[in-house]
């Protein structure tokens, strides 16, 4: 998952990940920490905490209303 409030940053990171890991990699994104937390909670409810689908979450530290640091807490 990529969490960033700048669309350009999301697209750039998606492109780099697809080139390095493979075009078939599923990448989700959120434009702020609140949306990311909603997505993570929904994923845990549907799959159970032990089967979370996110192997990696890349987040921007300076977003509003919830920044990356708050998201990790």
Buried (B, 14 or more C-beta within 10 A) or exposed (E): BBBBBEEEBBEEBBEEBEEEEEEEEEBBBBBBBBBBBEBBEEBBEEEEEEEEEEEEBBBBEEBEEBBBEBBEE
